[in-house]
Amino acid sequence: MFLQRVRNRGIQLGTLFERAAARHPANVLILDHDLDMAPEFGRRATVAEAADLVDDIAARLWAVRIRPGDRVVVHKTDGFDITLIALAAARIGAVPVLLSPALDGHTVAELVRRTDRPYLVTDATKLAALPRSVFDRAERVLLTSGSHEGAVELAALAGVPRVPAVTMPPDHPTLITHTSGTTGVPKLAVHTGRTLQARYRPQAAALAGIVHGRETVAIHVSFVHSRLMTALALALLRGFPVAVLADSDPGAAADLFARLRPGVLEAHPNSFMAWEELADDPREPLAGVTLFSSTFDAIHPRTVRRLLAASRRRAPLFGQLYGQSEVGPVVVRGFTRRRSAHADGRCVGMPFPGMTDVRVVSRDGKPPSSENPGHIEIRSDGRIVTYLGEQERYDAQVSADGWWRMGDVGYRSRWGCIHLLDREVDLIDGFGSTLAAEDALFSKLEQLTEVVIVPGSTGEPVPVVCTRDGAPLDLDAWRVAAAGLPPMADPVQRHLTDLPQTATTKIKRLELARWLAAGNGSA
């Protein structure tokens, strides 16, 4: 789109910290964990010190003969050094390929194979869980910690000469991430410097219009997701102190927020759901938040209401960005204390003027509506350029006139708001929107921490529920809350940790449905 293209020279990931340090050298980076690769870095450093660490890691990668255009798969124990290694690889012109620590060993081995003999950066613990075949499929295996026969320890390369940053063309691949894997083996999404910069543009414009002073930004986003790159760029280049969390535990988050008093909070929807209890913390850890930002999925109205009520700022905003790994954020909507999400919680927002566009295409020749949702399709220069090794699969999602099919169904209201009703693969015949039903249940039952409605073994809608602290579900309250909804089977209660999740903490609905069909649906 036009405003995404003007003077778009690419995001230049490899020099992000360096450029931020040049503008704001005393700005700080705060972590809630130690770095596996550099434990001496500590949990609080200047942006200039972080830039130096990226430069140091880049020199070590260069020393093992990684060169511009080479692919570097990063699959290691969770931590912010995943991001730093990715930036270091980009700094020398290589292409980082980020694989979630939660992926199983055989999936990792398959993605390494698909990446065509990359360098593999891992650690001894993760390497021990991978098939031996990764040594045959990788050019070299590099360890951030520990030791293993046949692998190179990056710690042994400390002090190697630094090398100049390499600037790659803006249309060259600069980052490869994987899709959520909710529908099978993840796809490898190829981003260029130009596509990532196109994603940065609308978010930067929105942030500038909302946050006017210098605020501490707290981020809890998957370290292997492209969103973290743009979130860091947004904060660091404006000189905002940044706190990066690896741990979403509400208690740990409350301790950190009570001390830092963040003004901007970015997290996955499921993390925000878990943090609802922070609204009751007497230390008021969310009191300073002026902007809550959620990028990955529509969020439940109850969560929005509780978090906004916990802020003591005059006019806090909950910003909801709807998008996808392949395209970045496409539409935006803001909630305030006065603008309730209850009336239309499925409304995910409007496109960014001049930057993104959305249409809804009929599935059956009839106009899309709330009763007959259509395919949601988008246009954005932030769209990836291919799925690595799966060009035909990529082409199948792009129409002849350039629209990208999201895999979601919904409709557009008379005011232009996009209403997301379901993933296409999650539709249950005759039920209506499962997401809307889940919203309704959340709003009426405070004890719920998760509810997912999936088809059971005979196709009937089965609600799988999780409750706060694992307390037994109040069945009388459930029946009252579900009275106005389409008929469902009895709820199946499980612990949240038992449910299959993606790297961004989304529930893998198809896998959960298969689990139920295998006879695991008894309470």
N, C-alpha and C positions, 0 to 999 in steps of 0.2 A: 504494500500500500504506500501511497505517496510520501506521507510523513515518516514512514519507517526507512525510506530510501535516501532522503536528503542527507548528503555528506556522511553516508554510512561507510566507514572505512574498516569496520570490523571491531570486535570488542577487545582484542589483544589481551587475552587471559594471562599470558606469561609475564606481563609487566604490570599487572593490576596492583599488587602491593607496592611495587616500586613507584608507580605514578601517584598512588595515594600517599606514600611517604613523602614524596617531593612537595605535595600540597600541604600535608598535615603531619609532619614528622613526629610530633609528640602524641598524636592520637593513639588510643590503646586498643588492644585485642585481649579479650578475657575468655578463658576456657573453663569448663567445669570438669576437665579431665586432663591427665598428662598425655603427651604425645608418645606413642609407641616408638616412633623413629627418633625422637629427640626429647627424652624425658627431662633433660636439663633446661629446656626452653621454659618450663614452668607454666603457670596458669594465668599470668598477666605479663604482657610485653607491649612495647610500642609497635606501631605499624612498621616503622623502620627496621626493627629487629625481626619482624615477620618477613619483611622483604629480603633481608639478608639470609634467613633460613631457606626461603624459596631459591635464592641464588645458589646457596650451598648444595641443596639437593639436586638442582639442575646440573651443577658441576660433576657430581657423583654419577648421575645418569650419563652424562657425556663421556665420562671416564670409562664406562663399560661399552662404549661405541654406539650408543643410541644417537641417531642422527635425524635431521629434518625429514618428516614424512613417515618415520617409523611409528608403529603402534605400540603403546605401552599399556597393557592391561593392569589395572590396580584392583586387587581383591585381597583385602586384609582385614584384620580385626577392626571393628568400628572405631572411628576417631577422626579428628580434624586433619590429621596428617594425610588422610586420603585426598582431601582437597589440596593440601600443600604440594603433594607429589604430582597431582594433576597439573597444577599451575607450573611446577618446575619442568614437567615434560613439555608443556606448551611453550615454555620459555626458550627451549632449544629447538623448537619447530616440530617436535614429535606430537603425536595425536594420542592423548590419554583416553583409555577405554575403561569406564568405571563400572565395576560389578559389585552388587550388594554383598555385604558380609553374610546376609541371611540366605543367599542362594546355596542350594545343595551342591556337593562336589561334582556330580555328573553333569548338572546344568552348567557349572563353571567350565568344565572340560569341553563341553560342546561349544560354548561361546568363545573359548580360546581357539578352538579349531576353526570356527567361523571367521575369526579375526586374522587368520592366515599368518601363522608364525610370528606372533608379537613377542615383545619382552614382557615377562610376567613379574610384577612387583607384589609380593605377599609377605607373610611372616611364617615362622616355623610352625606355629599352632595351626594356622589355616592350611598351610601346605600339607601337613600331616593328614588332613581330612580330604585332600584331593586325590583323584586317581593318578597313578604313576604315569599315565599317558600324557599329562600336562608337560612333562619334560620333553617328550617327543614333539608336542604341538607348539611349544614356545621356543623362540630363538635362544633365550637365556632366562633363568629364574633368579630373581633378585630378592633378597630378604631384608626387611626393615628391622627385624629383631630375631634373635635365635640363630641357629645354624642347621644346615642340612647338607648331606653329601650331594655334590653336583650343583649347589646353589651358591650365588655370590652374596656375601654379606656387605651391605652398603655401609655399615659402620666402619669397615676396614678401609674405606675410601675417604675418610675424613681428612680434610686438608688438601685435597687435590686442587690444582689451579682452577680459578673461576674462568668462565667463558662468557663472551658477549651474548646478549639476547639476540635471538633470531626472529625476524619479522616475516611471517608467512603472508601470502596474498589473502585478502578478506574472503574469497570464495573457496579457499582450501579448507578441508576438514580441520577443526580445532578441538573437537570434543566428541566422544561417542558415549552415549549412555544407553541403558536398556529400558524397555517399557516395563509396565508394572507386572506383567506375567499373570494377570488375572484370568487370561483365556488360554494359557499354555506356556510353552517355552518362551521367555522374553525375546523380543526383537531388539536389534541393535540400531539405535537411532543416531544418524550422523548429522552433527551440527557444524556449521561453518562460523567463522568470525562474524560474517555479515548477518547470518540468521540470528545469532545470539544478541548482536547489537540491536537488531530489529525487535527483539523481545524486551530489551532493556528500555527502549524509547518510551512506550506507553506507560510502563511502570514508573519511570523517572518523572514523566509529566504528571502522573497522578500523585506521586509522593510530594512533589514540589508544591502542588496546590493544597496539600493537607497539612504537612509538617513544615513549619516555618522556622522554628528555632533549632538549636543543637540538642538532639535527643540521643540517649543510649538506646541502641537497637539490640534486642535479644532475639536470637534465631535458633529454632530447633527444626531443622530440615534435614532430610536424608543427605548424607555426604556424597552420595553417588547420583544425586538428581541435578539436572541443569539449573533448576530454580535457585539452588544455593549460589551459583556463580553470579547470577544477576542480582540476587539479594545482597551479596557482598559488595558488588560494584556500586549499587545504589547507596549503601551506607558509607563505604570507605572513601569514595571519591567526593562525598560531601563533608567528610571529617567527623562523622558520627562515631562515637565509641561503639564497639561491637562485642557482644557476648555470644559465644557459640556453645550450644548445649548438645551433649551426646546423650544425656540421661533425661527422659521425659517423666521420671517419677515425680508425682505431685509434691511430695515432701521436699525432695532435693531442689525442685524448681522454686518452691516457695521460699526456701532459705536463700537462694541466689537472688531472686527478685526483691525480697525484703531488703537485701543489702544494696543492690544496684539501682533499684527503682527505675526500670526501663520505661521509656516513653513510647517505644514501638516494639510490638511483639509479633513475630512471624513464626507460624508453626503449622503442622498438619492438622486437619480437622479433628482427628482422633486424639491428638495431644490436647487440643483446646477442650475437648469433651472431658478428658481426664483432669484438666486443670480447673474445672468448674468449682471443685471444692476449695480452691484458693480464695474464692469469693467470701468464704466464711472464716478465713484465717484472721485472727485479731491483729496481726502485724500489717494487714492490708497490702500484700505484696503486689497487687495489681493497681494500686491507687494512682500511680503516676502514668499509666498507659493512656496515651491519646489516640493511638491507632493499633488495633488488632488486625492482622493481615493473614488471610488464609487463601491459598492459591490452588489447591489440588482438587477439591470437590465442594459441592454445595454443603453447607453446614446446618445442623439442626437449629431451629429457632430458639429452643430452650437454652442452648449453649450461648448463643449470641446475647440473649437477654441477661443471663447471669453474669457474663463477663463485663458487659457494658455497665451493669449496675455496680460492679466492684471497683470501677475507676472513680477517682475523685476529681478528674479533670472536668472542666466546664462543659465541654461538648465532645466526648470521646466518639470515635467512629470505628465500626467494624467493617473492614473492606474485604469483600468476597470477590475473588478473581476466578472465573471459570475457564479452564483450558485443558491441555493435554500435554504429555511429554513430547509429542511430535510437533506441536504448534506453539507451545507457550500459552500465556494468558490471552484470551480472546474477548471476553466480556467482563464487565466490572459492575459491582453494585455495592453501595454503602448503606449500612444500617446505623441508626442513632437510637438514643433512648426514646425519642418521639416517633421515629419511623419503625414501627414494629414489623418483625418478620412473620408474625402469625398469619396475616391474611393471605400471603402469597409466598410462603417459604420456598417453593419450587422455582420462583423467579430468580435466576442467577445473574441477570443484569443486561446491560446494553453494550454493544461494541464500542471500541475506542474510535472516535471520529477521525477519519483520515488515516487510520492505522490498521484496523481489522474490520471484517464484515462477516455477517452471519445470515444464512437463509435456512428455512425448514422445508424439506421436500416431501411430498406425499409418498406414502408407502403403497397405497392402493387406488390412486386416482381421485380420492376424496380430499377436500381441504383439511390440512392438519388442524387438530383441535385438542382440547384436554381429553376428550373421549377417544380421539383417533390420532395419536401422536405421529409425527413424521420424522424423517431422518434430519438430524442437525448437521449442517455443513458450514465450513468456514473458509475465509481467505485471510492470510497473513503472511508477510515476508519473514516471519519468525518460524515458518514451517521448515522442518528438517529437509535435507536434500535426497535422502534415500534411507532404506534399511540395509545395513551392511550385508552383502551376500544374498539379499532377497528383493531385488529390484522389482520383480513382477508383483510381489506382495504389496510393495509401496505403490506401484502404479494402479493397483486395483482400488486404492482408496482415493485416487484423484480423478475427478471428472474431466471430460474433454475441455471444459472451459475453466479449469483450474480450481474448482472447489474441492476441499478436503472433507471427507466423511468422517465424523468424530466417533461413530459407533454408538452414539446416544440417540434417544428419541425424545421428542418434546413438541412444543408449539410456540408460536410467537403471539403475544397478546396484542390487542388493538393499539396499545401504547408503544409497542415495539420491544417489550421485554421478552427475553428468551426464557421459557419455562422448561427445565430439565425434568423429565418424568422417570426415565429409567435408562440403563444400558440396554441396547438392543438384545443382547444375548441373555439378559436377565428377565425379559418380559414373561409374565405368567398369564396365560390366556384367561380372559374374563375377570381378572382381579383389579385392573387399573394400575395406578402407580404405586409400586412397592415403596419408593422413596417417600412419597407423600404420606403413606400409611405409617412408615417409621417415624416421620416427623410428628405425626399426631400422637403416637404412643409416647414418644419422648416428652412431649409437652405436658402430658397428663400424668406421667409416672416418674417422679423425681428419683426413685431408687434405681432406674435403668442407667447403665453406663454404655450399653450397646444393644441394638436390636437389628437383626438382619432377617428379612423375609425371603426365603428361597423355596423352590419347588421340592416337595418330598418325593418319595419313591414312586408314587402314583400321580404326581403332578400337582398335588394339593399344596397350597401355600403353607409353609411351616415357619413360624417365627422362632428364631434362635436368639435368646436373650442372655445378657450379662447384667449383674446387679452390683451395686456398690458394696465392696468388701465381701462379695459372694453370699450375701444374705438371701434366704429363700424368697422367691418371688411372691408378692402378695397377690394371690390368684383372684380374690374378690375384686381388688382394685384393677387388676388386669381385665377382668370381664367387663367392668364398667368402661374402661378406657377403649376397649376394642368393640364396644357395642355398635358404634356407628360405622364400622369398617366392614369391608366384604368378609365373608366367612373364612376362617383360618383354622388350621389344626391347633391342638393344644401347644402352648409354648414349650420349647426345649431349652433348659437352662444349662449354661456352660460358663467356665471362666474365660475371660477375654484372652488370656495367654494360650488357651487351647484352640483358638480359632486361627485358621491359616491367614497370614497377612503378607502384604507386599512390602517393599522397602520404604514406602511412604505410609505405612500402617493401614492401608485400605484392606478390608476383608476380601479374600478371594472367594467370591460368591459361588462360582462354578465348582471349585474344589470343595466348598462347604456343602453344596447340594449333593455332590458325589459321595461325600462322607455320610450324609443322611441316608442316601439311597442304599448304602452298604449295610444299613441296619443299625446305625448309631444314633437314631433319633429318639430313643427312649429317654425319659427324664432321669 
